[in-house]
Amino acid sequence: MRILQDFELSFQRELKSIYDNDEIKSIFLLVVEELLGIKRIAYQLNKGDSVSETDSVRFLDILQDLKKSRPIQYILNRADFYGELFEVNESVLIPRQETEELVDLIIKTHTDSSGLKVIDIGTGSGCIPIILSKYLNEAKVTTVDISKEAIHTAQKNAQRLGQPVHFINADILEWDYIFSDQQYDIIVSNPPYITPKEKQQMQQNVLDYEPALALFIEESAPLIFYDVISSFALKHLVPDGDLYFEINQYLGFETKDLIEKKGFQQVQLIKDIHGADRIIHAKKKA
């Protein structure tokens, strides 16, 4: 019977052409916690434990999936975001640290407010609207996505986490046919923003498994969603309301310029923890 450390060595050996050693260790510890319930902090005390035949088969099945570059979050059907576990599958993006920074900024900026009306555009797994619903005091949160599969996944996450988010399955590019006189205090979006020429810089597991609809835009119109959503915000954001975007780090100044030309004020270009231009926060004229 094999011990737990044997599987760690197998993961390191079989995955070294795909991930670096630290990533492999992190992935392996996620699998250990999922299959055996052993927390990361306790692994060193348990690495000599025997592994049952049933769990051995599960370890090897996961390893085979990982060798195909399938992300561990999709294999386990879960991802961590802002201290919560979200169900994820290949119809939604895997939540990322940069998006946590966007959500954290919104929560900290509006911590003293109550009853805010919020709309998130581009639901995905529901990580943005659900966390905002949880941490913004008595907020009324709506979210929109073109993908029925994404909406279904996000609805399950909202139900499991006990957050009353309102879901709309629609294409935001046709917002003027969908919305009438609704007004919001906050509009937030993490829209598709990766250009085709950036694909060569991306990891294969992202290209092969994450939904292209949520990632990529046409080279000829890289700011289309920022243009459309800013126009939506001009009509549906209350005076002095807040507009937040996650953006393409290579198009920060262009995006900021577009939003300023729309007439928004106090347009801030904010860097993420890695020093890349990642967030825009703007105010509608009072």
NORWO-V314125 format. One record per pair of residues at least 24 apart in sequence whose ideal C-beta (glycine too) atoms are under 8 Angstrom apart, sorted by the first residue. I is the first residue (numbers start at 1). J is the second residue. D is the distance in Angstrom with one decimal. If there is no record, write none. Layout:
I,J,D  I,J,D
This chain:
1,50,4.8  1,51,6.9  1,52,7.7  1,53,7.7  2,50,7.4  2,51,5.5  2,56,6.0  3,47,7.2  3,48,5.4  3,49,6.3  3,50,5.8  3,51,6.6  4,32,6.9  4,36,7.7  4,43,7.9  4,46,6.3  4,47,4.9  4,48,7.0  4,49,5.2  4,50,8.0  4,51,5.8  5,47,4.3  5,48,6.5  6,51,7.8  7,51,6.7  7,56,7.7  7,59,4.9  7,63,7.9  8,47,6.9  10,59,7.9  10,63,6.5  11,63,6.2  11,66,7.6  14,63,5.9  14,66,7.8  14,67,5.9  15,63,7.6  15,66,5.8  15,67,6.8  18,66,7.4  18,67,7.4  18,69,6.0  18,204,7.9  18,205,7.6  27,66,6.8  27,72,4.9  30,72,5.8  30,76,6.8  31,59,6.8  31,62,5.6  31,72,7.2  31,76,7.5  34,76,5.3  34,78,8.0  35,59,6.7  35,62,8.0  69,203,7.9  69,204,5.0  69,205,4.1  69,208,5.8  69,209,7.4  70,205,6.6  70,208,7.7  70,209,5.7  71,205,5.1  71,206,7.7  71,209,5.8  71,210,7.5  74,209,6.0  79,125,7.2  81,125,7.6  81,127,4.4  81,131,6.9  82,127,7.2  82,131,4.8  84,130,7.6  84,131,6.9  84,134,7.9  84,161,6.1  86,125,4.8  86,126,7.0  86,127,5.5  86,130,7.7  86,157,5.1  87,125,7.1  87,153,6.0  87,156,5.8  87,157,5.6  87,160,7.5  88,125,5.3  88,153,7.2  89,149,7.9  89,153,6.1  90,209,5.7  90,210,7.3  90,211,6.6  91,147,6.2  91,149,3.6  91,150,5.3  91,152,7.9  91,153,6.0  91,211,6.1  92,124,4.6  92,125,4.4  92,147,7.9  92,149,7.7  92,150,5.0  92,153,5.3  92,154,7.4  92,211,6.8  92,214,7.1  93,124,5.1  93,125,7.0  93,210,5.6  93,211,6.7  93,214,4.9  93,215,7.1  94,210,6.5  95,124,7.6  95,125,6.0  95,127,4.4  97,272,7.8  97,273,7.0  98,246,6.3  98,272,5.0  98,278,5.2  99,127,6.6  99,128,6.7  99,190,5.6  99,246,6.0  101,272,5.5  101,273,6.5  101,278,6.9  101,279,6.8  102,128,7.4  102,188,7.2  102,190,6.7  102,244,6.3  102,246,5.1  102,278,7.6  102,279,5.4  103,127,7.6  103,128,5.9  103,131,5.2  103,132,6.6  105,244,7.2  105,270,7.1  105,279,6.4  105,281,6.9  106,132,6.3  106,136,7.6  106,186,6.7  106,188,6.4  106,242,7.8  106,244,5.9  107,131,7.7  107,132,7.1  107,135,4.7  107,136,6.5  109,242,7.2  109,281,7.6  110,136,5.9  110,186,7.0  110,242,7.6  113,137,6.8  113,185,7.6  114,138,5.2  115,139,7.0  115,140,7.1  116,140,7.4  116,185,4.3  116,186,5.9  117,142,7.8  117,183,6.8  117,184,4.8  117,185,5.1  117,186,7.5  118,142,7.1  118,184,6.3  118,185,6.7  118,186,4.4  118,187,7.8  118,188,7.0  119,143,6.9  119,144,7.0  119,182,7.9  119,184,4.8  119,186,7.5  119,187,5.5  119,188,7.5  119,236,7.6  120,144,7.3  120,188,5.2  120,189,6.8  121,172,5.1  121,187,7.1  121,188,7.3  121,189,3.9  121,191,6.7  121,229,5.7  121,232,7.7  122,172,7.6  122,189,5.4  122,190,5.7  122,191,5.1  122,192,7.7  122,214,7.1  123,147,7.9  123,150,5.5  123,151,6.1  123,154,4.8  123,167,6.9  124,150,5.7  124,154,6.8  124,190,7.6  124,214,6.2  125,150,7.5  125,153,5.9  125,154,5.9  125,157,6.1  126,153,7.1  126,154,3.0  126,155,7.4  126,157,4.5  126,158,5.6  126,165,6.8  127,157,7.7  128,188,6.2  128,190,6.6  129,154,7.5  129,158,7.7  129,163,7.9  129,165,4.8  130,154,7.4  130,157,5.9  130,158,5.3  130,161,5.7  130,163,4.8  130,165,6.0  132,186,7.9  132,188,7.5  133,158,7.6  133,163,4.1  133,164,6.8  133,165,5.4  134,161,7.0  134,163,5.6  140,166,7.7  141,165,5.0  141,166,6.9  142,166,4.5  142,167,7.8  142,168,6.5  142,184,7.7  143,167,5.9  143,168,7.1  144,168,4.6  144,169,7.9  144,170,5.6  144,172,5.6  145,169,6.6  145,170,7.9  146,170,6.8  146,171,4.7  146,172,7.4  146,213,7.3  147,211,7.4  147,213,6.5  147,214,7.6  150,211,7.8  150,214,7.6  172,225,7.4  172,228,6.5  172,229,6.5  172,232,7.0  173,224,7.7  173,225,7.9  173,228,5.6  175,228,7.0  175,231,8.0  175,232,4.7  179,232,7.4  179,235,8.0  179,236,6.1  182,236,5.8  183,236,6.1  183,237,7.4  183,238,5.1  184,236,5.8  184,237,5.9  184,238,6.8  184,241,6.6  185,237,7.8  185,238,5.6  185,241,5.3  185,242,7.0  186,241,6.7  186,242,5.0  186,243,7.9  186,244,6.9  187,229,7.0  187,232,7.2  187,233,4.8  187,236,7.1  187,237,5.5  187,241,7.2  187,242,7.5  187,243,5.2  187,244,7.2  188,243,7.8  188,244,4.2  188,245,7.5  189,225,7.0  189,229,5.2  189,244,7.5  189,245,5.7  189,246,7.4  190,245,7.5  190,246,3.9  191,225,3.6  191,226,7.1  191,229,6.8  191,245,7.5  191,246,7.9  192,216,5.8  192,217,4.9  192,225,6.4  193,217,6.2  193,222,7.2  193,225,7.2  193,246,7.6  193,247,6.2  193,248,4.1  193,251,7.3  194,248,6.7  195,219,5.3  195,222,5.3  195,248,7.4  198,250,7.6  222,248,7.0  222,251,6.0  222,254,8.0  223,251,6.7  223,254,6.5  223,255,6.1  223,258,5.6  226,255,5.4  226,258,5.9  226,259,6.9  227,258,6.2  230,258,6.9  230,259,5.5  230,262,4.6  230,264,7.1  231,262,7.1  233,264,7.7  233,284,6.6  234,262,6.4  234,263,6.9  234,284,7.1  237,284,4.6  238,284,7.2  239,284,6.1  239,285,6.6  239,286,4.8  240,283,6.1  240,284,6.4  240,285,7.7  240,286,4.2  241,283,7.2  241,284,4.8  242,281,6.7  242,282,7.5  242,283,6.2  242,284,7.9  243,280,7.7  243,281,7.3  243,282,4.6  243,283,7.4  243,284,6.8  244,279,6.9  244,280,7.1  244,281,5.5  245,279,6.9  245,280,4.5  246,278,6.3  246,279,6.1  247,277,6.7  247,278,6.3  247,279,6.8  247,280,5.6  249,276,3.9  249,277,4.9  249,278,6.0  252,277,3.1  252,278,8.0  252,280,7.8  253,277,7.7  255,280,6.0  256,280,6.1
